[in-house]
Structures are given as structure tokens and as C-alpha cells.
Amino acid sequence: AQTVTQSQPEMSVQEAETVTLSCTYDTSESNYYLFWYKQPPSRQMILVIRQEAYKQQNATENRFSVNFQKAAKSFSLKISDSQLGDTAMYFCAFMNRGTGANSKLTFGKGITLSVRP
Amino acid sequence: KAGVTQTPRYLIKTRGQQVTLSCSPISGHRSVSWYQQTPGQGLQFLFEYFSETQRNKGNFPGRFSGRQFSNSRSEMNVSTLELGDSALYLCASSLSLQDKYNEQFFGPGTRLTVL
């Protein structure tokens, strides 16, 4: 079974600074996808960034980038120039490609990020 | 385009009762997934539906069931409610089964409290 581990329950960062959120996962599959989802206090979950396992290049979306280390099964999220609106819970998630039972989002426990003004 | 909508937003039930939650996906989306979110267990996958057929199921007891209608709207039902069923139930939609690898769009959730 796939597992996703986010070992830091919460972090705090000063506005305009950079913060990195850690995530490790465990799988025996080779074809999969990794995601970071953000859940603000209003509770609507939104996708931050996505990485395809077969792509070596790290994904980037504006201020958000990932450090994908496939061999180490590590998938960290870097937020640059942190903004107050980045305050939220962040979930790392894994999805195996295919039609099997593991073709579903498996989430980590999440990390609460607070951006201080 | 309207997002994923879930009704009701809040629900209070007592143990032993049953409950039905509804999810309307984004217009044109045909794949719907359900997740349970609790402080202790985090986010856990319940089911996935596409074209009115359950395509995938998580490790939940048979008290949890769901269905999808021809207009892609989905309902989930929990019978014989237990205190541990108190949770935020999230629905997510995607254009197709293939499109879920790109992004699933989440609704605001239904907060169920079992007393």
C-alpha cells in the first residue's frame, strides 16, 4: 500500500520569506503522480502543484516549486515570497496511475502553515 | 463556471440514524470521488464514480454507500451512524477518469456531526 508522510505538523514563516514543506512517500509503483493541495481556513481544497513521476524536471507554478527526489521518495514544496494568503493547511498526495485500487489520492496528514505579517 | 457544490453544508444527526449527502460536480465533469476528513485519520478515500458506476472503493464498512446519477450528480449514504462518523466529507470531480491525474476539483464539504 502507498503511504505519504508529512512529519512536520506545523510551520511558521515571515511574510516575504521562503519556506519548504517536506513530504516523503512509499510505493513500489513506477508510474504515479504527486500533488500538493492547499486547504485554507474556508476549507475548499485547491491544487497547488503537480508532478509526474516519469518527469525528472521539477514542477514550478509561479512562487511554488517542488524538489522531487524519486530515488529518495521525497517531494518537498518550496514557497517563495510567502504571502498572508498562503496561510493554510498543505497536503501532500500520491496517486498511482492505472485502474487498480491504488488509483486514488492518498494524502499525508497535512501541515499547518502560518504566514506572519 | 460554477464549482463543485455539496449539500447540505452542515448536518447534525444522532447515533443510529442514517444520512445522505449530495455532490454536484462541475458542469461537464463525469468523475466524482468522495473523501472523509477527520483530525485523527486525516483524509481518506471513500469511493470513485464514473458513468454511474463505482470504479474504486476505499476501506470503509458497508454502512458507507454511494451512487451516481446520469447527470453525474452523486450521493453518499451512511447508515446506522456512529460517533466516529463525525467528519468533513469532501467531494471532488474531474472531467474524466484520465483527467483525475491532472487535477481533482474539490467542493466545500459537508460537516457531519453525530451526537
Interface residues (C-beta under 8 A of the other chain):
Chain A: Y33 Y37 S42 R43 Q44 M45 I46 L47 R50 F91 M95 R97 T99 A101 S103 K104 L105 T106 F107 G108 K109 G110
Chain B: G3 S33 Y35 G42 L43 Q44 F45 E48 R55 N56 K57 G58 L88 L90 A92 K100 Y101 N102 E103 Q104 F106 G107 P108 G109
